[in-house]
Each structure stands twice: as structure tokens, then as C-alpha cells.
């Protein structure tokens, strides 16, 4: 479960929470913020309190949101393990700080303004686009908020918005800042470089026993054998338990007649389509076809080949233009149409070939239908079989007994680690692989496990049959791998040494061309490089070096393919800046929002520092589930 939560940290929601968490710790400090002071408030900023109900509601709402994102329920204890309570409290404290200032300044919003705000909220509009009170009631009911509570929340929100508007208003990022960001992002550079790889090195000798042993001992953790596990499992899916042989030919034929439309092939036609700029030109050409000219004559006059006008074999549904489709399907094979006015072009058509409508015969699809029908029938039996297996397990039946009783295959998996590889570092084949691996390493030998869902109507039961603990391997067990790693390490060392020697020559005054000639290398070029766009060869490390100085900057770096590059910046350009371009407008908008958020955050920090922040540690732990951690 925590693994799933950790994966969720990559989302923007998680990043916002973590940002608030960091901000709150920077504001309060950690040692003295959690102090008990009352029974009904979780926290307080100045004179503004955060009630236990308010915190619990916000916390559970966030747990619900996170559960929806991860597609699995998150309990308060699991949320506490991930630090969500502190993140939620950070947000509530920031709001409380603004509320406290708004209250001291006696800010307020009229009832009419609150009503208007609620009525203009798109979430409360009905089908006709107007405010719908029943829609409001439904949304609030689903959120677990009463109308009175919602109105109070809207009043607090409106007062905070007044305060923030007074603080930052329509603050726009200065043009100099936008220009600096634009130049930083869009600057392009051209480099000349020498690429050094293993072909430029002398052959690496076979390591001695002493060298190999020393390298192995220095990197012994790399060669540890991870923990391996083996499971026995039973699997039921419609495909696994289906028995097509039990179906009679009559049943299969009845199913064939029921789904016959699936096997019906519509009429197909190979159509030649000659297009004309205007309807008048098409009509003139059509009139010529009424004389002695043929469709092929017209093609020759227009320097066209059959391949240029052949639409291929198509059904009626394949035509984008209904009028052209209608005309094409009224012609007999070999016939040519008159001028046809289409939606996009004007054409003359010729039907080259017609494949009549047909139905695949029963004999050709009987096996397919038999298998599909058997699986459909088996799907109806899955739930009953699931209950019977669970009853048998509850009654103490072993896996072998369950498999024998229900005529199921009891499968023993190969050994696998948490990455799904066997001891030979080959991927193992397992059903519902990721779920089974995770469940296996959360279990142990002798523990009865819950079944794992396979899709919508399948189940897998498993038991851990064997556990091989993590251990150190001997050199002889991994000798081939150690030799390969030692050789690669030596090669990387020599590549770096050689590239550093070449760089030293260039920094001493030699040109790239002179060094390339002397060492039988080739000077290559790369242009259009930007800071944020690595190429197939030039990665992040190289880009950092390329943009680290002015034209003439030199560096030696690793390339994406493992070779080394000795490079020199040859030129730098910055694309023209157009203030009204969408890119510049978006950049200005984003920077302005960032500046506004930064100022509001600094203001909140000052308010919390001056007004004081107190948190009821006992009540906070009790509600959040952190007391159980």
C-alpha cells in the first residue's frame, strides 16, 4: 500500500501537499509547534481556530481524493504513514492565517454577493445552464456539507480572496524577468565535438585473479543474491475453466445464427476517382466520355496513372463523402459515372472490381464460436466456483485437495525476486504478475492469503511455498558477470583518461581539427541544442556543460551511448521574442502567478510568525491516526 502511495507522490496534487508541508515547517519550526492547548480545536493561528470537525472533514476528503487517484481505499492509518495529516493541516493553517487577518481588518462580503457567487458556480447549474437548487443540494450532500456550512465556507473564501487581491492584485511579471526566462529556455547552441568510444582504445586484457577478487570485494553488494520466493497457485478464469467439447453442434449453430452479423462481409468495390477543380470541368470531361474518349484517355491527358486515382477496395462506409459513395455503388463493374459534385471535390468515378456481400460459412468460424460461447458460459459459473473454493479453504482443505476436488491445475512458479526475475536474471512468466509479486512478498510460508482478482471475473489463490533469503554470492557464482563489469569499468576509465588528454591539448591551444587529424578522429557538429531537450547522443550532463559558459567553452562529458565527447561551443543564438505570441503570453501568465503565490506565501509566513501557531498534538494524533504509528 505504501508503495502505491509513494508512486502517487509524482502527481501534481502530491507535490502541492509536500510544498505546503515544507512551507509550514519553515514557518513554524518543528520542535515547538506541536503543543496541547485545548480539547475541541486541533490548531489555532492567532485568534482563529481550526476545529476538530473541520480538520477531520478536510482530512477524510483528501483521503477520498487520494483513494480515487490510486484506485484503492486509503485508511486514516495509511494516510498518516504517508504524512497526509500534516500536509492537510498545513493547508488549513494557511487558510486560518488569512482568515485571522481578514477578521482583524473586519473584511466582509454582502449576502447578495455570496448568493450571486454560489448561483454562478458551474457545478450548480442544471441541464438548461441555469442555477439549479436541487443540483446544489445533491453536490453538498455527496460532499457531506450542509448548506449553512457551505455558505460560511464561501464567506471565508470570499474574505480571503479580498485580502489576496489587496496583496497582489493584478501583479504582472516584469518584462525583464519574462525576457530572461524566455532567453534561458529558448537559447540554442551549436557545438563541434570529437566522439571517443571503445574502438579508439587498445584491447582490454583479461583481468588477473587478484584484480578480479579485489574488484569483487570492493563491489560485493552489487552481487548479493536478492530474496527469492516460490508460490503455488490456483487460477480460475472463464478461459481456464471453459470446456468447449461439452457444447453440441446445435448450440454452436444457434449461436452462429444469433451473431451472424459479425461474420457478414459487406460489398466491396475498387473505385478509380478522378478529381476536377470545378464542377464545370468535370461535366466537360464527362461529356467527352460520352463520345469516343475512355476513362484511361482522360488519365493520359492529365498525366495520371491508375495508381494515382485508385482508392483501393472499399465498402460504402469507407467513403468520407456520401454523395460519392452513392454514385460509386450505383455503377456496375467497368462502368464510368458522369460528373459527381462532392462535398470537397468534383469527380468522375469508374468501378474496376466488385466483391459481392458475403457471409463467412459456419464451418470456418465454428471453432471460434465454440470457444467464445464456452467462455461466456464459464463466466456465469465463476462466482459459484469462487464461493465453493472459499468454503473449502475455510473448511481446512489444502491447496492440493482444492485443486483435485475442483479439477484445477495446481501450478508451482519458478523462484522470483521482487523485480520478477529468476536467479538467472530472466523475467518469469506469472499471471497478474505485479499484483502476485507484491502479495507474495507481503506474505510468508504458512500464511493463508486472500485471492487476487484477475480482470473482472477471474481469481487467483496462492500460497508461499519457499523463501530463499538474501545472501552474499561467492566470486565463482558470478565470475562471468564480474569479469564483464571489470572490463566495462576499465574501458570507462580509459575512455575518460583519453578524453581528458584530448581536452588538455585543446585547452593548451590546439584546435579540434588538429587534434582530430593527429588522433585519426572526426570533427562532428550538432546544432539547435537547448537546455531542456536532450538528443539521442547528447544528454543532460553534456547540455549542462554546453550551457555553462560563452562561445569557446570546452568540456569532456559522457554521451548517452556510453562513449565520451570532447566538445567546444561554436555558436549561440536566441530566437526572436514576440510579446504577443502565445508562448510569451503563457510565460508571462505563469511567472505572474508564481510571483503572486510567492508573495502570498511570504505574507502567510509573517502572519503565522507574528500571530503564533499552536497545534493540539493529542487531538491531532487521535483524529489523523498518527497515534497508532
C-alpha positions as CSV (number, residue, x, y, z in Angstrom):
1,X,0.0,0.0,0.0
2,X,2.8,2.4,0.9
3,X,4.4,1.6,-2.4
4,X,1.3,2.8,-4.2
5,X,1.3,5.9,-2.1
6,X,4.9,6.6,-2.9
7,X,4.1,6.2,-6.6
8,X,1.4,8.8,-6.1
9,X,3.9,11.4,-4.9
10,X,4.7,12.1,-8.5
11,X,1.4,13.7,-9.1
12,X,0.9,17.4,-9.0
13,X,-1.5,17.0,-6.1
14,X,1.1,15.3,-4.0
15,X,3.7,18.0,-5.0
16,X,1.4,20.7,-3.8
17,X,0.9,19.0,-0.5
18,X,4.6,18.4,0.0
19,X,5.2,22.1,-0.9
20,X,2.7,23.2,1.8
21,X,4.4,20.8,4.2
22,X,7.9,22.3,3.6
23,X,6.5,25.8,3.8
24,X,4.8,25.0,7.1
25,X,7.9,23.6,8.7
26,X,9.9,26.6,7.5
27,X,7.3,28.9,9.1
28,X,6.7,27.1,12.4
29,X,9.9,25.2,13.0
30,X,9.4,21.6,14.1
31,X,10.3,21.4,17.8
32,X,7.8,23.8,19.4
33,X,4.8,23.8,17.1
34,X,3.0,20.7,18.5
35,X,1.8,21.7,21.9
36,X,-1.5,20.9,23.6
37,X,-3.8,23.8,24.5
38,X,-7.5,22.7,24.3
39,X,-10.0,20.0,23.8
40,X,-12.0,21.0,20.7
41,X,-9.5,22.7,18.4
42,X,-6.8,20.9,16.5
43,X,-4.9,24.1,15.8
44,X,-5.0,27.8,16.2
45,X,-3.5,30.8,14.4
46,X,-3.8,34.0,16.4
47,X,-7.5,34.1,17.4
48,X,-8.7,31.8,14.6
49,X,-9.2,28.1,15.5
50,X,-9.3,25.0,13.4
51,X,-11.9,22.8,14.9
52,X,-11.6,19.0,15.2
53,X,-14.6,18.6,12.9
54,X,-13.1,20.9,10.3
55,X,-9.8,19.1,10.3
56,X,-11.4,15.6,10.2
57,X,-13.6,16.6,7.3
58,X,-10.7,18.0,5.3
59,X,-8.5,15.0,6.1
60,X,-11.1,12.4,5.1
61,X,-11.9,14.4,1.9
62,X,-8.3,14.3,1.0
63,X,-8.1,10.5,1.7
64,X,-11.1,10.0,-0.5
65,X,-9.5,12.0,-3.3
66,X,-6.3,10.1,-3.0
67,X,-8.2,6.8,-2.9
68,X,-9.8,7.7,-6.3
69,X,-6.5,8.6,-7.8
70,X,-4.9,5.3,-6.7
71,X,-8.0,3.2,-7.4
72,X,-7.8,1.6,-3.9
73,X,-9.1,2.7,-0.4
74,X,-6.7,4.6,1.8
75,X,-7.3,4.3,5.6
76,X,-6.5,7.1,8.0
77,X,-3.6,5.0,9.4
78,X,-2.2,4.6,5.9
79,X,-2.6,8.3,5.2
80,X,-0.8,9.0,8.4
81,X,2.1,6.8,7.4
82,X,2.5,9.0,4.3
83,X,2.3,12.2,6.2
84,X,-1.0,13.4,4.7
85,X,-2.4,14.7,8.1
86,X,0.4,17.2,8.4
87,X,0.0,18.3,4.8
88,X,-3.7,18.9,5.3
89,X,-3.1,20.7,8.5
90,X,-0.5,22.9,6.7
91,X,-3.2,24.0,4.2
92,X,-5.8,24.6,6.9
93,X,-3.3,26.7,8.9
94,X,-2.5,28.8,5.8
95,X,-6.3,29.5,5.3
96,X,-6.7,30.2,9.1
97,X,-3.8,32.8,8.9
98,X,-5.6,34.6,6.1
99,X,-9.0,34.3,7.9
100,X,-7.4,35.8,11.1
101,X,-6.1,38.8,9.2
102,X,-9.4,39.3,7.4
103,X,-11.2,39.1,10.7
104,X,-8.9,41.7,12.4
105,X,-9.4,44.0,9.4
106,X,-13.1,43.5,9.6
107,X,-13.4,42.5,6.0
108,X,-16.8,41.3,4.9
109,X,-18.9,40.3,1.9
110,X,-22.6,41.0,1.5
111,X,-25.2,38.2,1.5
112,X,-26.1,39.2,-2.1
113,X,-22.6,38.8,-3.3
114,X,-22.3,35.3,-1.7
115,X,-25.7,34.3,-3.2
116,X,-24.5,35.5,-6.6
117,X,-21.2,33.6,-6.3
118,X,-23.0,30.4,-5.5
119,X,-25.5,30.8,-8.3
120,X,-22.8,31.5,-10.8
121,X,-20.8,28.3,-9.9
122,X,-20.9,26.0,-12.9
123,X,-21.1,23.0,-10.6
124,X,-24.6,24.0,-9.5
125,X,-26.1,24.5,-13.0
126,X,-28.8,22.3,-14.4
127,X,-29.3,20.9,-17.9
128,X,-30.6,24.3,-19.1
129,X,-27.4,26.1,-17.9
130,X,-29.2,28.0,-15.1
131,X,-28.7,27.7,-11.4
132,X,-30.5,24.5,-10.0
133,X,-31.1,24.4,-6.3
134,X,-31.6,20.6,-6.4
135,X,-28.2,20.3,-8.0
136,X,-26.7,22.4,-5.2
137,X,-28.3,20.1,-2.6
138,X,-27.1,17.0,-4.3
139,X,-23.5,18.2,-4.6
140,X,-23.4,19.3,-1.0
141,X,-25.0,16.0,0.2
142,X,-22.4,14.0,-1.7
143,X,-19.6,16.1,-0.1
144,X,-21.1,15.7,3.4
145,X,-21.6,19.5,3.9
146,X,-24.8,21.3,5.0
147,X,-26.0,24.4,3.2
148,X,-25.2,26.6,6.3
149,X,-21.7,25.2,6.5
150,X,-21.2,25.8,2.8
151,X,-22.4,29.4,3.0
152,X,-19.9,30.1,5.9
153,X,-17.1,28.5,3.9
154,X,-18.0,30.7,0.9
155,X,-17.9,33.8,3.2
156,X,-14.4,32.8,4.5
157,X,-13.2,32.2,1.0
158,X,-14.5,35.5,-0.3
159,X,-12.8,37.3,2.5
160,X,-9.5,35.6,1.8
161,X,-9.9,36.5,-1.8
162,X,-10.4,40.1,-0.9
163,X,-7.2,40.0,1.2
164,X,-5.2,38.3,-1.5
165,X,-6.5,40.7,-4.1
166,X,-5.3,43.6,-2.0
167,X,-1.9,42.0,-1.5
168,X,-1.1,41.0,-5.1
169,X,-4.0,42.4,-7.3
170,X,-3.2,42.1,-10.9
171,X,0.6,41.8,-10.3
172,X,2.3,41.2,-13.7
173,X,5.8,39.7,-14.0
174,X,8.2,42.5,-15.2
175,X,9.1,42.4,-18.8
176,X,12.8,42.0,-18.0
177,X,12.0,38.8,-15.9
178,X,9.9,37.3,-18.7
179,X,12.6,38.1,-21.3
180,X,15.3,36.5,-19.1
181,X,13.2,33.3,-18.8
182,X,12.4,33.3,-22.5
183,X,16.1,33.7,-23.4
184,X,17.1,30.9,-20.9
185,X,14.5,28.5,-22.3
186,X,14.8,29.2,-26.0
187,X,18.6,29.8,-26.3
188,X,20.1,27.5,-28.9
189,X,23.8,26.4,-29.2
190,X,25.9,24.8,-31.8
191,X,28.9,22.6,-30.9
192,X,31.8,20.9,-32.6
193,X,32.8,17.7,-30.9
194,X,35.0,14.6,-31.0
195,X,33.4,11.3,-30.1
196,X,35.7,8.7,-28.4
197,X,34.5,5.1,-27.9
198,X,35.9,1.6,-27.4
199,X,37.2,1.5,-31.0
200,X,39.7,4.2,-30.0
201,X,41.2,2.1,-27.2
202,X,43.7,-0.7,-27.1
203,X,42.2,-4.1,-26.3
204,X,41.4,-4.5,-22.6
205,X,43.4,-7.6,-21.2
206,X,41.7,-10.3,-19.2
207,X,41.8,-9.4,-15.5
208,X,44.1,-11.4,-13.2
209,X,42.7,-13.4,-10.3
210,X,44.0,-10.7,-7.9
211,X,42.4,-7.9,-9.9
212,X,39.1,-9.7,-10.2
213,X,39.0,-10.6,-6.5
214,X,39.8,-7.0,-5.5
215,X,37.1,-5.6,-7.8
216,X,34.6,-8.2,-6.5
217,X,35.3,-7.4,-2.8
218,X,35.1,-3.6,-3.5
219,X,31.6,-4.0,-5.1
220,X,30.3,-7.1,-3.2
221,X,26.9,-5.5,-2.5
222,X,26.3,-5.4,-6.3
223,X,26.5,-9.1,-6.5
224,X,24.3,-10.1,-3.5
225,X,21.6,-12.5,-4.3
226,X,18.2,-10.9,-3.5
227,X,15.5,-12.7,-1.6
228,X,13.7,-15.2,-3.9
229,X,10.3,-16.7,-3.4
230,X,8.3,-19.5,-4.9
231,X,4.5,-19.9,-4.8
232,X,1.9,-22.5,-5.6
233,X,-1.2,-21.0,-7.2
234,X,-4.7,-21.9,-8.5
235,X,-6.2,-19.8,-11.2
236,X,-9.8,-19.7,-12.4
237,X,-10.8,-17.6,-15.4
238,X,-13.5,-18.2,-18.0
239,X,-10.8,-19.3,-20.4
240,X,-9.2,-21.7,-17.9
241,X,-12.4,-23.5,-16.9
242,X,-14.2,-23.4,-20.2
243,X,-14.9,-26.8,-21.8
244,X,-15.8,-26.3,-25.5
245,X,-16.2,-30.0,-26.0
246,X,-19.4,-30.1,-23.9
247,X,-21.2,-27.9,-26.4
248,X,-23.3,-29.6,-29.1
249,X,-23.2,-28.6,-32.7
250,X,-26.7,-27.5,-32.4
251,X,-25.8,-25.0,-29.6
252,X,-22.9,-23.7,-31.7
253,X,-25.1,-23.3,-34.8
254,X,-27.7,-21.4,-32.8
255,X,-25.0,-19.0,-31.6
256,X,-23.8,-18.6,-35.1
257,X,-27.3,-17.6,-36.3
258,X,-27.5,-15.2,-33.3
259,X,-24.2,-13.4,-34.1
260,X,-24.2,-13.9,-37.8
261,X,-23.9,-10.2,-38.5
262,X,-20.4,-10.3,-37.1
263,X,-19.3,-12.6,-39.9
264,X,-21.1,-10.8,-42.7
265,X,-18.7,-9.0,-45.1
266,X,-20.3,-6.0,-46.9
267,X,-20.0,-5.5,-50.6
268,X,-16.6,-4.1,-51.5
269,X,-15.6,-2.1,-54.6
270,X,-12.4,-1.0,-56.2
271,X,-13.1,2.5,-57.4
272,X,-11.0,4.9,-59.5
273,X,-11.7,8.5,-58.7
274,X,-10.5,11.4,-61.0
275,X,-10.9,14.8,-59.3
276,X,-11.5,18.2,-61.0
277,X,-11.1,21.7,-59.6
278,X,-14.6,22.8,-60.7
279,X,-17.9,21.1,-61.5
280,X,-17.9,22.6,-65.0
281,X,-14.5,20.9,-65.8
282,X,-15.9,17.6,-64.5
283,X,-19.0,18.0,-66.7
284,X,-16.9,18.8,-69.7
285,X,-14.8,15.6,-69.1
286,X,-18.0,13.6,-68.6
287,X,-19.3,14.8,-72.0
288,X,-16.1,13.7,-73.7
289,X,-16.6,10.2,-72.2
290,X,-20.0,10.1,-74.0
291,X,-18.0,10.4,-77.2
292,X,-15.1,8.3,-78.2
293,X,-12.8,9.0,-75.2
294,X,-12.3,6.5,-72.4
295,X,-11.5,7.0,-68.7
296,X,-8.0,5.9,-69.4
297,X,-7.7,8.6,-72.2
298,X,-8.6,11.3,-69.7
299,X,-6.0,9.9,-67.3
300,X,-3.3,10.2,-70.0
301,X,-4.3,13.8,-70.9
302,X,-4.0,14.7,-67.2
303,X,-0.6,12.9,-66.8
304,X,-2.1,10.5,-64.3
305,X,-1.6,6.8,-63.7
306,X,-4.1,4.3,-62.4
307,X,-2.3,4.2,-59.1
308,X,-2.8,8.0,-58.8
309,X,-6.6,7.6,-58.8
310,X,-7.1,4.1,-57.3
311,X,-9.0,4.3,-53.9
312,X,-8.4,0.6,-53.3
313,X,-11.1,-2.0,-52.3
314,X,-13.6,-0.2,-50.1
315,X,-17.1,-0.7,-48.6
316,X,-19.7,2.0,-48.7
317,X,-18.7,3.1,-45.2
318,X,-15.2,3.8,-46.3
319,X,-16.1,6.8,-48.3
320,X,-15.9,10.1,-46.5
321,X,-18.4,11.7,-48.9
322,X,-21.9,10.2,-49.0
323,X,-22.7,11.6,-52.5
324,X,-19.6,10.0,-54.0
325,X,-20.3,6.7,-52.2
326,X,-23.9,6.7,-53.5
327,X,-22.6,7.3,-57.1
328,X,-19.9,4.6,-56.8
329,X,-22.4,2.0,-55.6
330,X,-24.9,2.6,-58.4
331,X,-22.4,1.6,-61.1
332,X,-21.9,-1.8,-62.5
333,X,-18.4,-3.3,-62.8
334,X,-16.5,-1.5,-65.5
335,X,-18.9,1.4,-65.7
336,X,-17.9,5.1,-65.5
337,X,-20.0,7.8,-63.8
338,X,-20.9,11.2,-65.0
339,X,-19.8,14.3,-63.1
340,X,-20.3,13.9,-59.4
341,X,-20.4,17.0,-57.1
342,X,-18.9,16.1,-53.8
343,X,-18.5,18.0,-50.6
344,X,-14.8,18.5,-51.0
345,X,-14.2,17.9,-54.7
346,X,-15.8,17.2,-58.1
347,X,-15.1,13.7,-59.5
348,X,-15.7,11.2,-62.2
349,X,-15.7,7.5,-61.0
350,X,-15.0,4.2,-62.5
351,X,-15.7,0.8,-60.8
352,X,-12.8,-1.6,-61.5
353,X,-13.9,-4.5,-59.4
354,X,-16.9,-5.6,-57.3
355,X,-16.8,-8.2,-54.4
356,X,-20.4,-9.1,-53.5
357,X,-21.6,-9.2,-50.0
358,X,-20.8,-12.5,-48.3
359,X,-21.1,-14.3,-45.0
360,X,-18.3,-16.5,-43.6
361,X,-19.6,-20.1,-43.6
362,X,-20.3,-21.8,-40.3
363,X,-17.6,-24.4,-40.9
364,X,-14.9,-21.7,-41.0
365,X,-15.9,-20.0,-37.8
366,X,-17.4,-22.9,-35.8
367,X,-14.3,-23.4,-33.6
368,X,-14.1,-19.7,-32.8
369,X,-17.7,-19.5,-31.8
370,X,-17.5,-22.7,-29.8
371,X,-14.6,-21.3,-27.7
372,X,-16.2,-17.9,-27.2
373,X,-19.6,-19.5,-26.2
374,X,-17.8,-21.9,-23.8
375,X,-16.1,-18.9,-22.1
376,X,-19.3,-17.0,-21.9
377,X,-21.0,-20.0,-20.1
378,X,-17.9,-20.4,-17.9
379,X,-18.0,-16.8,-16.8
380,X,-21.5,-17.4,-15.4
381,X,-20.1,-20.2,-13.3
382,X,-17.1,-18.3,-11.9
383,X,-18.8,-16.7,-8.9
384,X,-20.3,-20.0,-7.7
385,X,-17.0,-21.8,-8.1
386,X,-15.3,-19.0,-6.2
387,X,-17.7,-19.4,-3.3
388,X,-17.2,-23.2,-3.3
389,X,-13.4,-22.8,-3.3
390,X,-13.5,-20.3,-0.4
391,X,-15.8,-22.6,1.6
392,X,-13.4,-25.5,1.0
393,X,-10.4,-23.4,2.2
394,X,-12.4,-22.2,5.2
395,X,-13.1,-25.9,6.0
396,X,-9.3,-26.6,6.1
397,X,-8.8,-28.1,2.6
398,X,-5.2,-27.8,1.4
399,X,-4.2,-26.4,-2.0
400,X,-3.7,-30.0,-3.3
401,X,-7.2,-31.0,-2.1
402,X,-8.9,-28.0,-3.6
403,X,-7.1,-28.5,-6.9
404,X,-8.1,-32.2,-7.0
405,X,-11.7,-31.6,-5.9
406,X,-12.4,-28.9,-8.5
407,X,-10.2,-30.3,-11.2
408,X,-7.9,-27.3,-11.3
409,X,-4.3,-27.1,-12.2
410,X,-2.0,-26.5,-9.2
411,X,0.9,-24.6,-10.6
412,X,4.3,-24.2,-8.9
413,X,6.1,-21.0,-10.0
414,X,9.8,-20.7,-10.6
415,X,11.8,-18.8,-8.0
416,X,11.5,-15.0,-8.4
417,X,12.6,-11.8,-6.8
418,X,10.7,-8.6,-6.2
419,X,11.6,-7.4,-9.7
420,X,10.0,-10.6,-11.2
421,X,13.3,-12.2,-12.3
422,X,14.6,-15.7,-11.6
423,X,18.2,-16.4,-10.3
424,X,19.5,-16.3,-13.8
425,X,18.1,-12.7,-14.1
426,X,15.5,-13.7,-16.6
427,X,11.9,-12.4,-16.4
428,X,9.5,-15.1,-15.1
429,X,6.0,-15.6,-16.5
430,X,3.3,-15.2,-13.8
431,X,-0.4,-14.4,-14.0
432,X,-1.3,-10.9,-12.8
433,X,2.4,-10.6,-12.3
434,X,2.8,-7.3,-10.4
435,X,-0.1,-8.0,-8.1
436,X,1.1,-11.5,-7.4
437,X,4.7,-10.4,-6.7
438,X,3.6,-7.7,-4.3
439,X,1.2,-10.0,-2.5
440,X,3.9,-12.8,-2.3
441,X,6.4,-10.5,-0.6
442,X,3.8,-9.2,1.8
443,X,3.1,-12.8,2.9
444,X,5.1,-15.8,4.2
445,X,5.2,-19.5,4.3
446,X,2.1,-20.9,6.1
447,X,0.0,-17.8,5.8
448,X,-3.4,-18.0,4.2
449,X,-3.8,-15.2,1.6
450,X,-6.8,-13.5,0.1
451,X,-7.5,-14.3,-3.6
452,X,-6.3,-11.9,-6.2
453,X,-8.7,-10.6,-8.8
454,X,-7.9,-11.4,-12.5
455,X,-9.7,-8.9,-14.6
456,X,-13.5,-8.6,-13.9
457,X,-14.3,-12.3,-13.4
458,X,-11.3,-14.3,-12.6
459,X,-9.5,-15.2,-9.3
460,X,-6.1,-16.5,-8.3
461,X,-5.3,-18.2,-5.0
462,X,-1.7,-18.6,-3.9
463,X,0.5,-19.8,-1.0
464,X,4.2,-19.1,-0.4
465,X,5.9,-22.4,-0.9
466,X,9.6,-21.4,-0.4
467,X,11.7,-18.4,0.7
468,X,15.4,-18.2,-0.2
469,X,16.7,-15.3,2.0
470,X,19.0,-12.6,0.6
471,X,22.6,-13.7,0.7
472,X,26.1,-12.9,-0.4
473,X,27.3,-14.8,-3.5
474,X,30.8,-16.2,-3.9
475,X,33.0,-14.9,-6.7
476,X,32.8,-18.2,-8.5
477,X,29.0,-18.0,-8.7
478,X,29.1,-14.6,-10.5
479,X,32.6,-14.8,-12.1
480,X,31.4,-14.1,-15.7
481,X,29.4,-11.1,-14.6
482,X,32.3,-9.7,-12.5
483,X,34.7,-10.1,-15.5
484,X,32.2,-8.3,-17.7
485,X,31.8,-5.5,-15.1
486,X,35.5,-5.2,-14.5
487,X,36.2,-4.9,-18.2
488,X,33.4,-2.3,-18.7
489,X,34.9,-0.4,-15.7
490,X,38.4,-0.4,-17.1
491,X,37.1,0.6,-20.5
492,X,35.2,3.6,-19.0
493,X,38.4,4.6,-17.1
494,X,40.5,4.5,-20.2
495,X,37.8,6.4,-22.2
496,X,37.8,9.1,-19.6
497,X,41.6,9.3,-19.4
498,X,41.8,9.6,-23.2
499,X,39.1,12.3,-23.4
500,X,40.8,14.2,-20.6
501,X,44.1,14.1,-22.5
502,X,42.4,15.4,-25.7
503,X,40.7,18.2,-23.7
504,X,44.0,19.2,-22.2
505,X,45.5,19.5,-25.7
506,X,42.6,21.7,-26.8
507,X,42.8,23.9,-23.7
508,X,46.6,24.2,-24.4
509,X,45.8,25.9,-27.7
510,X,45.3,23.1,-30.3
511,X,42.2,23.2,-32.5
512,X,39.7,20.4,-32.6
513,X,40.7,19.8,-36.2
514,X,44.4,19.5,-35.4
515,X,43.7,17.0,-32.6
516,X,41.3,15.1,-34.8
517,X,43.9,14.8,-37.5
518,X,46.7,13.7,-35.2
519,X,44.5,11.1,-33.5
520,X,42.6,9.9,-36.5
521,X,39.2,11.2,-35.2
522,X,36.5,13.1,-37.0
523,X,35.1,16.5,-36.0
524,X,31.3,16.4,-35.9
525,X,28.7,19.1,-35.3
526,X,25.4,19.4,-33.5
527,X,23.2,22.5,-33.7
528,X,19.8,23.6,-32.4
529,X,20.7,22.4,-28.9
530,X,18.6,23.7,-26.0
531,X,18.9,23.3,-22.2
532,X,15.8,21.1,-21.8
533,X,16.0,18.9,-24.9
534,X,18.5,16.0,-24.8
535,X,19.2,14.3,-28.1
536,X,19.9,10.6,-28.8
537,X,23.7,11.3,-28.1
538,X,23.8,14.4,-26.0
539,X,22.3,14.0,-22.6
540,X,21.7,16.2,-19.5
541,X,25.4,16.2,-18.4
542,X,26.6,17.3,-21.8
543,X,23.9,20.0,-22.0
544,X,24.9,21.4,-18.6
545,X,28.5,21.7,-19.8
546,X,27.4,23.2,-23.2
547,X,25.4,25.9,-21.5
548,X,28.0,26.5,-18.7
549,X,29.9,29.3,-20.5
550,X,30.2,31.5,-23.5
551,X,31.2,30.6,-27.1
552,X,34.6,28.8,-27.0
553,X,33.7,26.8,-23.8
554,X,35.2,23.3,-23.9
555,X,34.4,20.2,-21.9
556,X,34.6,16.4,-21.9
557,X,31.5,14.6,-20.9
558,X,29.8,11.2,-21.2
559,X,27.4,10.6,-24.1
560,X,24.1,8.9,-24.0
561,X,25.5,5.7,-25.6
562,X,28.4,5.4,-23.1
563,X,31.1,7.0,-25.3
564,X,32.9,10.2,-24.3
565,X,32.6,13.6,-26.0
566,X,35.2,16.3,-26.2
567,X,33.3,19.4,-27.2
568,X,33.6,23.1,-27.9
569,X,30.8,25.6,-28.1
570,X,30.9,27.1,-31.6
571,X,27.9,29.5,-31.6
572,X,24.9,30.6,-29.6
573,X,21.6,32.2,-30.7
574,X,18.4,33.3,-29.1
575,X,15.2,33.2,-31.2
576,X,13.3,36.5,-31.6
577,X,10.9,37.4,-28.8
578,X,7.3,38.4,-29.8
579,X,5.4,39.8,-26.8
580,X,2.0,38.9,-28.2
581,X,2.9,35.3,-29.2
582,X,1.0,32.5,-27.3
583,X,4.3,31.3,-25.9
584,X,5.2,34.7,-24.4
585,X,1.7,35.2,-23.1
586,X,1.7,31.8,-21.4
587,X,5.1,32.5,-19.9
588,X,4.0,35.9,-18.6
589,X,0.9,34.4,-17.1
590,X,2.8,31.6,-15.4
591,X,5.5,33.8,-14.0
592,X,2.9,36.3,-12.8
593,X,1.1,33.5,-11.0
594,X,4.3,32.3,-9.4
595,X,5.2,35.8,-8.2
596,X,1.7,36.2,-6.7
597,X,1.9,32.8,-4.9
598,X,5.3,33.6,-3.6
599,X,4.1,37.0,-2.1
600,X,1.1,35.4,-0.6
601,X,3.2,32.6,0.9
602,X,5.6,35.1,2.4
603,X,2.7,37.1,3.8
604,X,1.2,33.9,5.4
605,X,4.6,33.1,6.9
606,X,4.8,36.5,8.5
607,X,1.3,36.3,9.9
608,X,1.9,32.8,11.4
609,X,5.2,34.1,12.9
610,X,3.6,37.2,14.5
611,X,0.2,35.7,15.5
612,X,1.6,32.4,16.6
613,X,0.7,28.9,15.6
614,X,-0.4,26.2,18.1
615,X,-1.3,22.6,17.5
616,X,-3.1,20.2,19.9
617,X,-0.8,17.2,19.4
618,X,-3.0,14.8,21.2
619,X,-6.2,15.6,19.3
620,X,-4.3,15.8,16.0
621,X,-2.9,12.3,16.5
622,X,-6.2,10.9,17.6
623,X,-8.1,12.2,14.6
624,X,-5.4,11.5,12.0
625,X,-4.5,8.0,13.1
626,X,-0.9,9.0,13.8
627,X,-1.1,7.9,17.4
628,X,-1.1,4.3,16.0
629,X,2.2,4.9,14.2
